[in-house]
Amino acid sequence: MIARTTATLLFFVGMAVLPARAASPTGPGDPLTHDRQAFDEIERGRYLATAADCTACHTQNGGKPFAGGRKLPTPFGLLLAPNITPDYETGIGRWSDDDFVSAMRRGVGPGGMHLYPAMPYPYFTRMTRKDVLAIRAYLNTIEPVRHEVNANQLPFPFRIRASMFGWNTLFFSPGEFQANPGKSEEWNRGAYLVEGPGHCGACHTPKNFLGGDKTSERLEGGVLVGWYSPNLTADERIGVGTWSADDIVGYLKTGHNRHAAATGPMAEVIQNSTSKLFDDDLKAIAVYLKDQPPPQREKLSPVAQDEPVMKRGQAIYVDNCAACHGGDGRGVANLFPTLKDSPVVQAKDPTTLLQIVIHGTRNVATDPAPTAPAMPAFGWRLSDDEIAAVLAYIRNSWGNAAATVAADDVSKRRPQLTETTP
């Protein structure tokens, strides 16, 4: 679930994320007590489904909620998200609770059918059975939609679901989240949210050639559907090390902070999921991420300002970028994102920068921050050489330091990148 893909945050039940409720004055056998318990479970499930951003994959643009059919591009071919409404014929209405729990936590559906990890069961396995069944209780209340979806569009041999047995053996470690007794309750809540329902690593951890997580590089960033999901560790140059906990909360709640503005797949995550979460949950996520150790890396030196590529890039920047982002690269807080000290700008992979410069983008709009500034497309206006030069300039100015981008890299990536509308 990205876009996502992603990908992509979020709910901690084992530590009582939901506010405690007063005891019911009615007896345990009273129908009102049963109704109240059912309502609480459904509301809990609704929150969990929002936290896990189920909408992102299972609701087609313009389609009925959770009726499936949305295209999920993968490196191995196309999948379509299935219908998870309670329809008996085309949805999950006939599934038992055990079927649902198995699909969520083991990646195995009714009749032993293996699911593909585009369904992030490697993360959902950390969730408690109680949480998973709460999601089921909520899904049972939504409108059943008769919508037949042939989910598996993969070419041979990837369409053979039995191959997932081998994949799971190599890359799937089932098991419920276990709290770290050496950490605070808030830290553990955040860990559950990030590593479980939020499945942040599904987008923010690089993948190997078989699509499994490179666990030695967890949360260090990865390419997905034409965007680079940035580093989420405490790295001060390319991660969230210079972000305060309030910065992270603000970003997840509104899509903006003094450092960045959400766009691409993350814009959808914020719009559908994190902007609707409790502030305490977002704070817990921030506490956990701020405690993730940065990767060991060599310190980079910026490209010298007197290099020809930097002089050319500066001229292009002044003509095309400075009006919004400023001559000092600081932008305008909560409107035009800063380029100075930006993790996205300095990321080891420039895919997101190329996507934005070539196609343009629009930042996310949320209830707390309804303005959605747009970045115009420059792919029609700037050549490959010019794009490479201006990226070299912004990635190595104002204290930034990152590898330059070659014109050949721009040329190769142009056809791979597609316009993405959140």
Buried (B, 14 or more C-beta within 10 A) or exposed (E): BBBBBBBBBBBBBBBEBBEEEEEEEEEEEEEEBEEBEEEBBBBBBBBBBBBBBBBBBBBBEEBBBBBBBBEBBBEBBEBBBBBBBBBEEBBBBEBEEEBBBBBBBBBBBBEEBBBBBBBBBBBBBBBBEEBBBBBBBBBBEBEBBEBEBEBBBBEEEBBEBEEBEEBBEEBBEEEBBEBEEEBEEBBBBBBBBBBBBBBBBBBBBBBEEEBBBEEEBBBBBBBBBBBBBBBBBBBEBBBBBBBBBEBBBBBBBBBBBBBBBBBBBBBBBBBBBBBBBBEEBBBBBBBBBBBBEBBEEEEBEBBEEEBEBBEBBBBBBEEBBEEBBBEEBBBEEBEBBBBBBBBBBBBBBBBBBBBBBBBBBBBBBBEEBEEBBEBEBBBEEBEBBBBBBBBBBBBBBBEBBBBBBBBEBBBEBBEEBEEBEB
